[in-house]
Amino acid sequence: MNKNPFIYSSDNKRYHTLDYFYKNKFNSKVFKVSLNAGFSCPNIDGTVGYGGCIYCSNSGSGDYAGNVNDDLITQFNSVKKILHQKWPKAKYIGYFQAHTNTYAPVEILKQKYESILSLKNVVGLSIATRPDAISEECLEYLEQLAKKTYLTIELGLQTIHESTTLLINRCHNLTTFENMVKKLRNKNINVVVHIINGLPFETKEMMINTIKYLNSLDIQGVKIHMLHILKNTKMNDLYQKTKFHILTKEEYINIVCDQLEYLRPEIIIHRITGDPAENELVEPTWLIKKFCVLNDIDKELAKRNTYQGYRINELK
């Protein structure tokens, strides 16, 4: 008998997992296949800034995306081949992950996106980008795309706090982000927002306030990351210079559980911890044991006897 009080769950999870959502929407196991389409970023080439966000590796947050030297079909099939052995009836979502995946002329975007959509058992696309990198022409195209497939736009925000935004060199403000969310939702396009816990000098209260802000927006999903400091990044340079506080595993779990309690239950949790490449990771080393973190989040919510949305009434 399932005694879980959370309505969007068929197991012990007390938050709205992406796996639960996919199984109910597509009646099938669904996997996101990470791709590297070779895009750049306006925060690298000088359009809005130089050097990129200080936490980004050379792969542009696409450490697990495909090999950029392979074409997209080859990248997709190499992942699918492995997954198909265990889940032969699975369906797939093409995940354009590395760098800024709307940062190109629309004709190029069409060619790349639709080459993946044409593949068998691909039921949708997930496109990671910046709120300042979607042109009006691109918006019109995305609107048409959303009418024929399951489309999600993943917007990087990371934090609502201007002092941190300047420190990490995001090169856009909160108004730009909020305006793009509204534009996407006006065209009935699903929006998922990336945030990072543990950014330099942020307090627990600041991290929770970021979630409270997102809870007021018309968004469909959230990705919660733990800051991971990678070799050969400006974030690592800052860490070596200042030794700013890195959240312990216990602190991170406590913060995430608090954040979930404030988040509307229908918002899908696409990710709830980071997943860094071990050979590139400087800190925190506890992130390497991803499944231990996931299990401890489950245990803490059960210990509290709470769940996603438990504190919603406090916000009213």
C-alpha positions, 0 to 999 in steps of 0.5 A, a space after each residue: 500500500 502506497 502511503 505517500 501523501 504526494 499526488 504526483 507519484 506512484 512510488 516513494 518520491 515526494 516530488 514531481 519527478 520527470 520520469 513520473 510525468 513522462 510515463 503518464 504523458 507518453 505511457 512509456 519509458 522516455 529518455 532525454 538524449 543529450 546532443 551537442 549541435 555546435 552552437 556558441 553563446 552570446 556571452 562568449 562571442 561578445 554579443 552580450 559579454 565575454 568569457 561565459 558564465 564563470 562556472 561553465 566548462 569549455 563544453 558550455 554545460 554540455 559535459 554529457 552531450 554528444 561529441 561535437 565532431 559527430 553529426 547529430 544523427 550519429 550522436 543520437 544513435 550512439 546513445 539510443 543503441 545503449 538504451 535500446 538494449 535495456 528498454 527496447 520500447 522506449 521513446 526519446 526526447 532530443 535534448 539540445 544541451 551544450 551552449 546556447 541552442 537558439 543562438 543561430 539563424 532560424 534556417 539552421 535551427 530548423 535543420 538541426 531540430 527537425 533532423 532529430 524530430 524525424 527519427 523513429 520514436 522521438 516524441 519531442 525536443 528539449 532546448 537549453 538556451 538563455 533568455 536573451 538569445 531567442 529572437 522574435 523570428 525564433 519565437 514564431 518558429 518555436 510556436 509552430 514547432 510546439 504545435 507538432 511535437 512536445 517542446 520544452 525550452 530550458 531557460 538558465 536563470 541560476 539566481 534572482 539576486 543581482 549581486 550574484 548574477 554580476 559575480 557569475 557573469 550572467 550578462 542578463 537581468 531578471 527583467 529579461 528573464 521574466 519577459 522571455 518566460 511571458 513571451 514563451 507562455 503566450 505562445 503556449 511553449 513549455 518552460 523549464 528553469 535552471 537554478 543553482 544552489 550554493 553559488 558564492 556568498 549566497 545564503 540559504 534564505 537567498 536560495 529559497 527566495 529564488 524558488 519562491 519567485 519561480 513559484 509565482 511564474 507560469 513555468 512547467 518545470 525546474 532544474 535544481 543544481 548544486 554548484 560544482 566547481 570544475 577545473 580550468 574555470 573562472 569559478 575555480 579561480 575565485 574559489 582558490 582565491 576566496 575559499 567561499 563556503 561550499 555547501 555540505 551534503 547535509 546543507 544541500 539536502 536541507 535547502 532542497 527539501 525546503 525549496 520543494 516544500 514551497 514549490 507548486 506540486 504541478 511543477 515538474 522537477 527535471 533535476 534535483 542535483 548536479 552530475 559533474 564529470 569526476 575527472 573535472 570536479 574540484 568541489 564538492 566531492 560528495 556530488 560524485 555519489 549522485 544516488 546517495 544524494 537522491 536517496 537522502 532527499 527522499 529520506 529527509 522528506 519522509 522524515 519530515 512527512 512533507 512533500 512538494 508544495 507542503 508550505 504553499 499556504 504560507 505564501 498566500 
